[in-house]
């Protein structure tokens, strides 16, 4: 589970109709995928928070909107093996190796590649 610091930010960053448990699952998987490259848990959580769009610190509105739509598409991921595999397959190498929070750029498509099934409705994915 995310640290208490990250969990508090996650609760404040939930999109409409988004379940905290699903958001936490996405967060944990991304931290876990980054672990072989980044041992510092707090720094890695900061990077993942920027990637998955915790609302603090402030981000561009188009990035926030795109990432919230992306996360909502994984509704039920915490209990669905199919969605869990699909999310792991969507994570691009750049999301795993970006070293510092300040190195994150505001283009979701650099870090996540939506599958065909999840692509519908993400036409503005930039």
SVG drawing of the C-alpha trace seen along z (x, -y; Angstrom):
<svg xmlns="http://www.w3.org/2000/svg" viewBox="-19 -24 37 37">
<polyline fill="none" stroke="black" stroke-width="0.4" points="0.0,0.0 1.1,-3.6 2.7,-5.5 0.4,-7.6 1.8,-10.7 0.9,-9.4 -2.4,-7.9 -3.6,-11.3 -2.8,-12.9 -4.5,-10.1 -7.8,-10.6 -7.7,-14.3 -6.9,-13.4 -9.6,-10.9 -11.6,-11.5 -15.4,-11.3 -16.4,-7.7 -12.9,-6.5 -12.3,-4.0 -9.4,-4.6 -8.6,-0.9 -8.1,-0.9 -6.0,-4.1 -3.9,-2.6 -3.4,0.6 -2.1,-1.3 0.2,-3.3 1.6,-0.2 2.2,1.6 4.1,-1.3 6.2,-1.7 6.9,2.1 7.9,2.0 10.3,-0.9 11.9,0.9 14.8,2.6 15.9,-0.8 15.0,-3.1 15.6,-1.8 14.5,-5.0 10.8,-4.4 9.9,-8.0 11.5,-9.4 9.9,-6.7 6.5,-7.4 7.0,-11.1 7.7,-10.2 4.7,-7.8 2.6,-10.5 3.5,-12.9 3.0,-10.2 -0.4,-9.1 -1.4,-12.6 -1.7,-13.3 -3.0,-16.8 -0.2,-18.2 2.0,-19.8 -0.1,-21.6 -0.1,-20.1 -1.3,-21.3 -5.1,-20.9 -4.9,-18.8 -2.5,-16.4 -4.8,-16.1 -7.8,-15.4 -6.0,-12.9 -4.6,-10.9 -7.9,-10.9 -9.7,-9.5 -6.9,-6.9 -7.2,-5.8 -11.0,-5.6 -10.7,-3.2 -9.1,-0.8 -12.1,-0.7 -12.1,2.7 -8.3,3.3 -7.8,4.2 -9.9,7.4 -9.6,8.1 -6.6,10.2 -7.3,9.1 -7.1,5.4 -4.1,5.9 -2.2,7.5 -3.5,4.8 -2.2,2.0 1.2,3.7 1.4,3.9 0.5,0.2 3.5,-1.0 6.2,-2.2 9.9,-2.0 10.1,-5.8 7.7,-5.5 10.1,-3.0 13.4,-4.7 12.5,-8.4 14.8,-9.2 13.4,-12.3 10.0,-14.0 11.2,-17.1 12.2,-15.0 8.5,-14.1 7.2,-15.8 3.4,-16.4 2.8,-14.0 0.9,-10.8 1.7,-9.0 5.4,-9.0 4.7,-6.9 1.6,-4.9 0.4,-3.2 -3.3,-2.6 -4.4,0.7 -7.0,0.7 -9.8,1.6 -8.8,-1.3 -8.1,-3.7 -11.7,-4.7 -12.4,-8.1 -8.7,-9.1 -8.5,-10.9 -6.8,-13.8 -4.0,-11.6 -1.0,-13.6"/>
</svg>
